């Protein structure tokens, strides 16, 4: 069976394809993610880096912690994240996948940074930091 996961930014300028299913899907509650995306947490689909292709390389921003984030310069959509300590993986925001409902989270990370009013789903594991 051929995998055909696609996604992109809000305006459609940046498109991506994945040739494999994600390794995992995580809700990240770290401060870096919250500030970068402007949300109480971010849900990421984690892929092998070589499984993702873009129609055009999205612009990047490197944070103080060396995390690299991509975004669309036209509409501002946060698209991807990777870190030099995790050379083989890339995280794609589930919200920019064409069928995000197909990718529910299977764990929460950085829960020690979770906002007090965000409810914890009981059916997935929690990790106070990056596991």
RAWOMO-V497379 format. One line per field, one symbol per residue. ss: DSSP state (H for helix, E for strand, L for the rest). psi: psi as a letter, one per 20 degrees, with the letter a starting at -180 (. if undefined). A space follows every 10 residues. Layout:
ss = ???
psi = ???
This chain:
ss = LLLLEEEELL LLLLEEEELL LLLEEEEELL HHHHHHHLLL LEEEEEEEHH HEEELLLLEE EELLLLEEEE ELLLLLLEEE EEELLLLLEE EEEHHHELLH HHLLLLEEEL HHHLLLLLLL LLLLEEELLL L
psi = pppmprarrg iigpqqqpjr qqgrpqopjq hggghhikqh rpppppqphi ipqqhqpqqq pprhjjppqq rpigijppgr prqhimhiqp ppphijqhmh iimqqjqpql iijpqhjpqo pijqqqphap .
